[in-house]
Amino acid sequence: MDLLGTASLLMTVTALFAYINYRFIRLPITIGIMVISLVFSLFMVLLSKAGLTFGAEYTKKLLSGVNFDATLMEGMLSFLLFAGALHINLNELKDKAWVVGILASIGVITSTFLVGIASYFLLGLFGLEMPFIYCLLFGSLIAPTDPVAVLSILKTANASKSLETKIAGESLFNDGIAVVVFLVVLGIAVGDSHAATPVGAIKLFVQETVGGAIFGFIVGYFVYRLVKSIDNYHVEVLLTLALVMGGYAAARALHISGPIAIVVAGLLIGNQGRSFAMTDTTRENLDTFWELIDEILNAVLFMLIGLEVIVLGIKGDYVIAGVIMFFVVLAARFTAVGIPVSIMKLRQSFHPHVISILTWGGIRGGISVALALSLPIGPERDIIVAITYVIVIMSVTLQGLSIKSLVQYAAGKYPEPENPVA
């Protein structure tokens, strides 16, 4: 099947699953679509084991033509990050800059090492031994909280502005930081001379992060000036589309972080551009366009996550290891968030439940799966992909379905004061 046929079928299936969810199940749309596609996948697997292989083989053949890693990292991610950053209030983010920055950098690195060390010892108990560098690689790809999952759920959670800014801001930036950490560790694992030394690793990290932020500001400001010079929402929306696609592609060509570049550009357009370069008509149409893009791509992404189980063929011992590692990842997240926040509490006020909410709100999603699938072929890749997939499924369902209740409970017990705490 050609690209148009594959895309058409995937979109049709996504729309059908979305309708079933809205009509009968009423889960949040992204989680509902993933659950339905997961049930469908398990049903296909059972039919296959019963000797009825046609449905499973056709679905597997269809999905084998979809490169999940490339589809998300080189296709969807730039759109989803821009759509998320577009609605972050930069003034509120500035007030939380240190909190967001520390959690998105030190938190990711801490979580990477904690999960890496724990997996090195625990996976051996299941006969799934891996070299330490690959355990560290697993820790780096499972460290980021997926902004795609987090932002879609926060929309319905009625979190306070202060709390929402911290969660959304950290999630957007730790995605970019985690991808850079992953690339550095991967370079060490495969013997890349540029990343194999401490100086080389630091240089690559700075080049990706700082370079991405500077580049994102430059292209974002350039498009801001273009938008400010005209008053035609058709052209202005088209310019933001070009910014996302062209900016991300250019960042990759320059070997700097595309995700960080797009987040910075999105913050600039969503704040400076929205306030000083757009009419009310443009703002309304821009918001409608990017909200629609966000919802459609979210739905397709989570449908693909659910169907991937047919392709992966996960073994029983991988599932058990994945379930245990899910709780290890949660513990690492709690530590990586709890220690910095506890230290920062000495100088500023925080919401009483902020550590619990940041921990449970640290949902893993498609980015972790995409990074795992991008690993070079080998036995370590099979183990990492399977365990990552189990963790993502558990994270999206268990955390995704309950984070709204946790946020609402915290808001009810400790309502936001007139001068919100950090």
C-alpha positions in Angstrom: 0.0 0.0 0.0 1.4 3.5 -0.9 1.8 6.3 1.5 -1.6 7.9 0.8 -3.4 4.6 1.2 -1.6 3.9 4.5 -2.3 7.4 5.8 -5.9 7.2 4.7 -6.5 3.9 6.4 -4.8 5.0 9.7 -6.9 8.2 9.7 -10.1 6.2 9.1 -9.3 3.8 11.9 -8.4 6.6 14.2 -11.7 8.4 13.5 -13.6 5.2 14.0 -11.9 4.5 17.4 -12.5 8.1 18.4 -16.2 7.8 17.6 -16.5 4.5 19.6 -14.8 6.1 22.5 -16.9 9.2 22.5 -20.2 7.3 21.9 -19.7 4.4 24.3 -16.7 4.7 26.6 -16.2 8.4 27.3 -12.5 8.2 28.3 -10.2 11.2 27.5 -9.9 11.0 23.7 -6.2 10.1 23.5 -6.4 7.5 26.2 -9.7 6.1 24.9 -8.3 5.7 21.4 -5.1 4.0 22.7 -7.2 1.6 24.9 -9.5 0.6 22.0 -6.5 0.1 19.7 -4.7 -2.0 22.4 -7.8 -4.2 22.9 -8.0 -4.6 19.1 -4.3 -5.6 19.0 -4.8 -8.2 21.7 -7.8 -9.5 19.9 -5.8 -9.9 16.7 -3.0 -11.7 18.6 -5.5 -14.1 20.2 -7.0 -14.8 16.7 -3.5 -15.4 15.4 -2.8 -17.9 18.1 -6.1 -19.7 17.3 -4.9 -20.1 13.7 -6.8 -17.1 12.2 -3.8 -15.2 11.1 -5.1 -13.1 8.2 -6.2 -10.1 10.3 -3.1 -9.9 12.4 -0.8 -10.4 9.4 -2.5 -7.7 7.4 -2.4 -5.3 10.3 1.3 -6.2 10.9 2.1 -5.6 7.3 0.3 -2.2 7.4 2.1 -1.1 10.5 5.5 -2.3 9.2 5.2 0.4 6.6 4.9 3.0 9.3 8.3 4.0 10.7 7.1 5.0 14.2 10.4 6.6 15.1 10.5 8.7 12.0 6.7 9.4 12.0 6.9 10.9 15.5 10.4 12.4 15.8 10.6 13.7 12.3 7.0 14.3 11.6 4.5 14.8 14.4 6.7 16.0 17.2 7.4 19.5 15.9 3.7 20.2 15.3 2.7 18.9 18.8 5.5 20.8 20.6 4.6 24.1 18.8 0.9 23.6 19.5 1.7 23.1 23.2 4.2 26.0 23.5 1.8 28.3 21.8 -0.5 28.5 24.8 2.1 28.8 27.6 2.1 32.2 29.2 5.7 33.4 29.0 5.3 35.8 32.0 4.1 33.0 34.2 6.9 30.7 32.8 9.5 33.4 33.7 8.4 33.3 37.3 8.9 29.5 37.3 12.1 29.6 35.2 14.4 28.2 37.8 11.9 25.5 38.8 11.3 24.4 35.2 14.9 24.6 34.3 16.2 22.5 37.2 13.5 19.9 36.8 14.0 19.7 33.0 17.8 19.3 33.3 19.0 18.0 36.6 15.7 16.0 37.0 16.2 14.3 33.7 19.9 13.5 34.3 19.1 12.2 37.8 16.3 10.0 36.6 18.5 8.7 33.8 21.2 7.5 36.2 18.7 6.1 38.8 16.8 4.1 36.3 20.0 3.0 34.6 21.6 1.7 37.8 18.4 0.0 39.0 17.8 -1.7 35.6 21.4 -3.0 35.5 20.7 -5.0 38.7 17.0 -5.8 38.4 16.9 -7.0 34.8 19.6 -9.6 35.5 17.1 -11.3 37.9 14.9 -12.1 34.8 17.8 -13.3 32.7 17.8 -10.0 30.7 21.3 -8.9 31.4 22.4 -5.8 29.4 25.7 -3.8 29.5 25.6 -0.9 31.8 25.8 1.7 29.0 22.6 0.2 27.5 20.9 0.3 30.9 21.8 4.0 31.0 20.5 4.4 27.5 17.2 2.9 28.7 17.2 5.3 31.6 17.7 8.3 29.2 14.8 7.4 26.9 12.4 6.6 29.6 13.3 9.8 31.6 11.3 12.4 29.6 7.7 13.1 30.5 5.8 13.2 27.3 4.4 16.6 26.6 1.9 15.1 24.1 0.3 13.0 26.8 0.7 15.5 29.6 -0.7 18.6 27.8 -3.7 16.8 26.5 -4.7 15.5 29.9 -4.0 18.9 31.7 -6.6 20.5 29.4 -9.3 18.7 31.3 -7.8 18.7 34.8 -8.6 22.3 35.8 -5.2 22.7 37.4 -4.2 26.0 38.9 -2.3 28.3 36.5 0.8 28.1 38.7 0.8 24.3 38.7 -0.1 23.9 35.1 2.7 26.2 34.0 5.3 24.2 36.0 4.0 20.8 34.7 3.6 22.0 31.1 6.8 24.0 31.0 8.9 21.2 32.5 7.3 18.6 30.2 8.0 20.7 27.0 11.6 21.4 27.9 12.6 18.1 29.5 11.6 16.4 26.2 14.3 18.4 24.4 16.8 17.9 27.1 16.1 14.1 27.3 16.5 13.7 23.6 19.9 15.3 23.8 21.0 13.1 26.8 19.8 10.1 24.8 21.9 11.1 21.8 25.0 11.6 24.0 24.6 8.2 25.7 23.8 6.5 22.4 27.0 8.0 20.9 29.0 6.5 23.8 27.2 3.1 23.4 28.0 2.8 19.6 31.5 4.2 20.0 31.0 7.6 18.5 34.3 9.5 19.0 32.5 12.8 19.4 30.6 11.6 22.4 33.0 9.1 23.9 34.9 11.6 26.0 33.6 13.8 28.8 34.6 16.9 26.9 33.0 15.6 23.7 29.8 14.7 25.6 29.5 18.1 27.3 30.2 19.9 24.0 27.5 17.9 22.2 25.1 18.6 25.0 25.7 22.4 25.0 25.7 22.5 21.2 22.3 20.8 21.0 20.6 22.6 23.9 22.0 26.1 23.7 22.2 26.0 19.9 18.6 24.8 19.7 17.4 27.6 22.0 19.3 30.4 20.1 18.2 29.1 16.7 14.6 28.8 17.9 14.6 32.4 19.0 16.1 33.6 15.7 13.6 31.8 13.4 10.8 32.6 15.8 11.7 36.3 15.8 12.0 36.4 12.0 8.5 34.9 11.6 7.2 37.3 14.3 8.4 40.2 12.2 6.8 38.8 9.1 3.5 38.3 10.9 3.6 41.8 12.3 4.1 43.4 8.9 0.8 42.0 7.5 -2.8 41.5 8.4 -4.1 38.3 6.7 -4.7 35.3 8.9 -4.4 32.9 6.0 -0.8 34.0 5.3 0.0 34.3 9.1 -1.2 30.7 9.8 0.8 29.6 6.8 3.9 31.3 8.1 3.6 29.5 11.5 3.3 26.2 9.6 6.4 27.0 7.7 8.2 27.9 10.9 7.4 24.5 12.4 8.3 22.4 9.4 11.2 24.5 8.1 12.6 25.4 11.5 12.6 21.7 12.7 14.2 20.5 9.5 16.9 23.3 9.6 17.7 22.5 13.2 18.2 18.9 12.4 20.5 19.8 9.5 22.5 22.1 11.8 22.8 19.2 14.4 21.1 21.2 17.1 18.0 20.3 19.1 14.9 20.6 16.9 12.5 20.1 19.9 14.1 22.9 21.9 14.2 25.2 18.9 10.4 24.7 18.2 9.5 25.1 21.8 11.3 28.4 22.0 9.9 29.6 18.7 6.4 28.6 19.9 6.8 30.5 23.1 7.8 33.6 21.2 5.0 33.4 18.7 2.4 32.5 21.4 3.4 35.5 23.5 5.1 38.3 21.7 3.4 37.5 18.4 0.0 37.0 20.0 0.2 40.3 21.9 1.8 42.6 19.4 1.5 41.2 15.9 -1.9 39.7 15.6 -5.5 40.9 15.3 -8.3 39.2 17.2 -9.3 37.5 14.0 -5.8 36.1 13.4 -5.5 34.9 17.0 -8.8 33.1 16.9 -8.0 31.4 13.6 -4.5 30.6 14.6 -5.7 29.0 17.9 -8.4 27.0 16.1 -5.9 25.7 13.4 -3.3 24.6 15.9 -5.8 23.1 18.4 -7.2 21.0 15.5 -3.7 19.9 14.4 -2.9 19.0 18.0 -6.1 16.9 18.5 -5.7 15.0 15.2 -2.1 14.2 15.6 -2.6 13.2 19.2 -5.4 10.8 18.2 -3.3 9.2 15.4 -0.2 8.9 17.7 -2.1 7.1 20.5 -3.8 4.8 18.0 -0.4 3.8 16.7 0.9 3.2 20.2 -2.0 0.8 20.9 -1.5 -1.1 17.6 2.2 -1.5 18.0 1.8 -4.5 20.2 1.0 -6.6 17.1 4.3 -5.7 15.6 6.4 -6.0 18.8 5.3 -9.4 19.8 6.2 -8.9 23.5 7.2 -12.0 25.6 5.9 -12.8 29.0 9.2 -12.2 30.9 9.4 -8.8 29.2 6.0 -7.9 30.4 6.8 -8.8 34.0 10.1 -6.9 33.8 8.2 -4.0 32.3 5.6 -3.9 35.1 8.4 -3.9 37.8 10.4 -1.3 35.9 7.3 0.9 35.8 7.4 1.3 39.5 11.2 1.8 39.4 10.7 4.6 36.9 8.0 6.2 39.2 10.4 6.0 42.2 13.2 7.6 40.1 10.8 10.3 39.0 9.8 10.9 42.7 13.4 11.2 43.7 14.4 13.4 40.7 11.5 15.8 41.4 11.4 15.5 45.2 15.1 16.4 46.0 15.3 19.6 43.9 11.8 20.8 45.0 12.6 20.1 48.6 15.8 22.1 48.3 14.0 25.0 46.5 11.3 25.0 49.2 13.9 26.5 51.5 13.7 29.7 49.5 10.2 29.8 48.0 6.7 28.5 48.6 5.3 25.5 46.7 1.9 23.9 46.6 1.7 21.2 49.3 1.1 18.4 46.8 3.5 19.6 44.1 5.9 16.6 44.4 3.1 14.1 44.2 1.4 15.8 41.3 4.7 16.3 39.4 5.6 12.6 40.0 2.2 11.2 39.0 1.9 13.7 36.2 5.2 12.5 34.7 3.5 10.4 32.0 5.6 8.5 29.6 4.3 8.4 26.0 5.2 8.1 22.3 8.6 9.8 22.6 10.0 7.1 24.7 8.7 4.4 22.3 10.1 6.3 19.3 13.6 6.7 20.9 13.6 2.9 21.8 12.7 2.0 18.3 15.5 4.2 16.9 18.1 2.0 18.7 20.4 -0.1 16.5 19.2 -3.7 15.9 20.4 -6.1 18.5 19.3 -8.1 21.6 19.5 -5.0 23.8 17.1 -3.2 21.5 14.5 -6.0 21.8 14.6 -5.9 25.6 14.5 -2.1 25.8 11.7 -1.7 23.2 9.5 -4.3 24.9 10.0 -2.9 28.5 9.6 0.7 27.3 6.3 -0.2 25.6 4.9 -1.9 28.7 5.9 1.2 30.8 4.3 3.6 28.4 1.0 1.6 28.3 0.8 1.5 32.1 1.8 5.1 32.4 -0.8 6.4 30.0 -3.6 4.3 31.4 -2.9 4.3 35.1 -1.4 7.8 35.5 -3.4 9.4 32.7 -6.8 8.3 34.0 -6.1 9.3 37.6 -4.0 12.5 37.4 -7.1 14.6 36.8 -8.6 13.3 40.1 -5.3 14.0 41.9 -5.1 17.5 40.7 -8.7 18.2 41.5 -8.3 16.8 45.0 -5.3 18.9 45.6 -7.1 22.0 44.2 -10.1 21.3 46.5 -8.1 20.7 49.6 -5.6 23.5 48.9 -7.2 26.1 46.6 -4.9 28.5 44.8 -4.3 31.7 46.9 -4.5 35.2 45.5 -0.7 35.2 45.2 -0.2 31.7 43.9 2.7 29.7 45.3 5.3 28.4 43.0 
